[in-house]
């Protein structure tokens, strides 16, 4: 799941870069100009949730890896990963 999320992120970043080179504006600017305010706000919220989901998957992966490799209890490993 983490690999798929990272591949999708790379695809979106690649397309956004091409869009920026072609138009001179970034994706949020073009969405704000093209769509109504409620739709732009919804796109912003969905983007933030997607970014958080990717970060949470990476955090859980690091926590589980430390737990399996070091044998430290999950609560302690969660704190270590958070730090």
Backbone as a ProteinNet text record, in pm:
[ID]
protein_1_A
[PRIMARY]
XXXXXXXXXXXXXXXXXXXXXXXXXXXXXXXXXXXXXXXXXXXXXXXXXXXXXXXXXXXXXXXXXXXXXXXXXXXXXXXXXXX
[TERTIARY]
81.8	0	87.2	195.3	283.9	348.8	388.5	450.2	350.6	227	124.1	98.3	92	70.6	186.3	308.7	424.3	427.9	389.5	384.4	279.9	165.1	62.4	111	180.8	234.2	335.5	420.6	517.9	449.1	343.6	269.3	206.2	144	79.4	183.4	297	402	459.4	475	524.4	426.4	298.7	198.2	188.1	200.5	197.1	317	432.9	551.8	535.4	483.9	460.3	359.6	256	155.3	217.9	304.3	371.3	464.1	534.9	624.4	543.3	430.2	350.2	274.2	224.8	138.8	202.8	306.5	367.3	293.8	191.8	117.3	119.8	99.5	94.1	-49.7	-64.5	-194.9	-299.9	-269.1	-371	-418.1	-326	-365.3	-462	-432.3	-520.1	-655.3	-656.5	-784	-867.9	-802.6	-874.5	-932.3	-858.1	-906.6	-1017.6	-1011.5	-1103.7	-1233.4	-1225.7	-1341.2	-1399.6	-1523.6	-1590.2	-1523	-1544.7	-1480.7	-1510.8	-1637.1	-1661.1	-1586	-1575.2	-1503.9	-1354	-1299.8	-1157.9	-1128.1	-1217.9	-1201.4	-1206.2	-1297.5	-1308.4	-1182	-1128.7	-1004.6	-889.3	-885.2	-781.2	-792.1	-914.1	-935.2	-895.6	-936.9	-903.1	-751.9	-684.1	-537.9	-470.6	-519.7	-462.6	-484.1	-602	-631	-541.8	-521.2	-433.1	-290.1	-242.5	-106.8	-95.6	-197.8	-195.8	-198.8	-276.2	-283.9	-148.3	-77.3	56.4	151.2	145.1	231.9	199.3	72.2	33.1	83.8	74.6	123.9	274.3	349.2	493.4	525.1	448.8	468.7	443.2	332.5	301.5	405.2	453.4	556.5	685	726.4	847.2	828.1	710.8	682.3	686.6	621.3	619.4	758.5	834.6	970.2	1058.4	1053.8	1134.2	1090	960.8	908.9	959.7	954.7	997.8	1149.5	1223.5	1369.6	1429.8	1377.8	1438.2	1362.6	1237.6	1159.8	1112.1	1112.1	1066.8	914.1	848	701.3	648.2	528.1	472.2	455.6	415.7	397.5	530.1	636.4	767.5	816.9	796.8	840.4	762.6	634.7	553	607.2	644.9	702.9	836.5	919.1	1049.4	1031	937.3	911.5	858.9	775.4	723.2	831.1	926.8	1037.9	1125.8
-118.5	0	126.3	121.5	237.5	260.2	151.5	164.2	223.9	176.7	229.5	377.5	415.2	556.1	642.4	592.4	669.7	679.1	572.1	577.4	678.2	680.7	778.3	920.1	938.7	1071.4	1115.9	1022.3	1057	1091.8	1018.7	1047.6	1186.7	1219.3	1349.9	1461.8	1440	1541.9	1562.6	1454.4	1463.9	1542.7	1510.9	1582	1728.7	1755.9	1893.9	1972.9	1908.4	1976.3	2011.1	1917.4	1944.6	2057.6	2058.7	2164.6	2299.6	2302.5	2426.5	2478	2387.1	2428	2483.9	2420.6	2462.3	2592.1	2612.9	2728.3	2837.2	2802.7	2899.5	2911.5	2830.2	2830	2689.7	2681.7	2549.7	2496.8	2369.9	2304.7	2371.8	2408	2474.9	2608.6	2684.5	2811.8	2788.7	2690.4	2662.4	2608.1	2524.7	2474.6	2588.2	2681	2794.5	2884.7	2901.2	2984.2	2916.5	2784.9	2711.6	2671.3	2632.5	2578.1	2679.5	2653.7	2737.5	2717.8	2811.7	2808.4	2680.9	2633.3	2509.2	2388.1	2380.7	2268.8	2281	2400.5	2421	2384.6	2422.5	2389	2237.7	2170	2024.3	1957.4	2005.6	1950.8	1967.7	2080.6	2105.9	2006.9	1984.9	1892.2	1750	1706.7	1572.1	1556.2	1657.3	1652	1641.3	1715.5	1708.6	1571.2	1514.5	1380.9	1276.1	1287	1192.6	1202.6	1323.7	1341.5	1282.2	1302	1245.1	1092.9	1035.3	889.1	830.3	895.2	847.7	856.6	966.7	982.6	880	851.8	754	615.4	578.5	447.5	436.3	541.2	538.7	531.7	602.1	600	459.9	396.9	261.9	161	179.1	89.7	98.4	218.7	236.7	179.1	198.6	146.2	-5.9	-66.3	-211.8	-268.8	-203.8	-250.9	-247.3	-138.1	-130.5	-234.8	-257.6	-358.1	-497.5	-530.4	-663.7	-680.7	-576	-586.6	-581.8	-495.7	-475.9	-545.1	-586.5	-652	-559	-429.6	-330.3	-327.8	-310.1	-303	-191.2	-212.5	-120.1	21.9	38.7	173.7	250.5	185.4	250	279.6	184.2	204.1	316.6	329.3	437	573	584.8	708.9	737.6	633.5	649.4	694.2	630.6	667.9	810.2	850.2	985.8	1089.8	1055.4	1148.9	1156.3
0	0	0	75.6	80.4	-55.9	-121.5	-254	-352.2	-349.6	-439.8	-412	-285.7	-251.2	-300.6	-285.2	-331.7	-483.9	-552.8	-699.1	-747.4	-682.1	-718.9	-691.6	-580.7	-549.4	-655.2	-699	-802.6	-934.1	-967.9	-1090.6	-1084.7	-973.5	-959.4	-960.6	-894.4	-894.5	-1034	-1109.5	-1245.9	-1332.4	-1322.3	-1401.6	-1358.9	-1229.5	-1181.7	-1231.8	-1236.5	-1287.8	-1435.4	-1513.6	-1655.8	-1673.8	-1590.4	-1595.7	-1563.2	-1462.8	-1424.9	-1533.6	-1599.4	-1708.2	-1824.8	-1854.9	-1970.9	-1946	-1822.4	-1796.7	-1711.9	-1636.8	-1546.3	-1413.6	-1392	-1265.4	-1207.1	-1075	-1013.5	-1011.6	-975.3	-980.8	-891.9	-767	-685.7	-744.5	-804.1	-865.3	-980.9	-1063.2	-1176.7	-1132.4	-1029.1	-977.3	-920.2	-848.4	-790.6	-899.8	-1009.6	-1119.9	-1199.1	-1210.6	-1297.9	-1228	-1100.8	-1029.6	-932	-891.1	-791.2	-654.8	-565.4	-434.4	-356	-349.8	-273.8	-331.2	-462.2	-523.6	-495.3	-502.4	-471.3	-326.3	-236.8	-95.4	-75.3	-142.1	-132.7	-185.7	-297.5	-351.8	-253.3	-185.5	-86.6	29.4	79.1	190.5	150.5	32.1	-14.8	-28.4	-76.3	-89.4	46.6	143.2	277.8	340.5	323.9	377.9	311.5	181.5	111.1	162.6	186.6	239.8	380.5	462.7	597.9	593.7	502.4	492.3	456.2	367.7	331.3	450.2	524	641.2	748.8	769.3	871.2	833.2	705.9	661.3	684.9	657.5	681.1	830.3	911.5	1056	1111	1071.5	1118.3	1069.4	947.4	895.7	976.3	1009.1	1089.7	1229.9	1287.5	1420.9	1422	1325.3	1318.7	1291.6	1205.2	1175.3	1299.4	1374.6	1497.4	1599.1	1607.4	1700	1662.6	1534.6	1491.6	1501.1	1468.8	1468.7	1609.1	1694.1	1825.9	1938.3	1914	2018	2127.6	2101	2198.1	2195.6	2310.5	2312.2	2221.2	2168.3	2069.6	2121.5	2246.4	2299.3	2300	2344.2	2348.1	2206	2115.6	1976.4	1910.3	1943.4	1888.3	1932	2057.2	2108.2	2039.4	2025.7	1959.6	1815.4	1744.4	1605.3	1595.5	1688.7	1690	1710.8	1792.8	1818	1696
[MASK]
+++++++++++++++++++++++++++++++++++++++++++++++++++++++++++++++++++++++++++++++++++

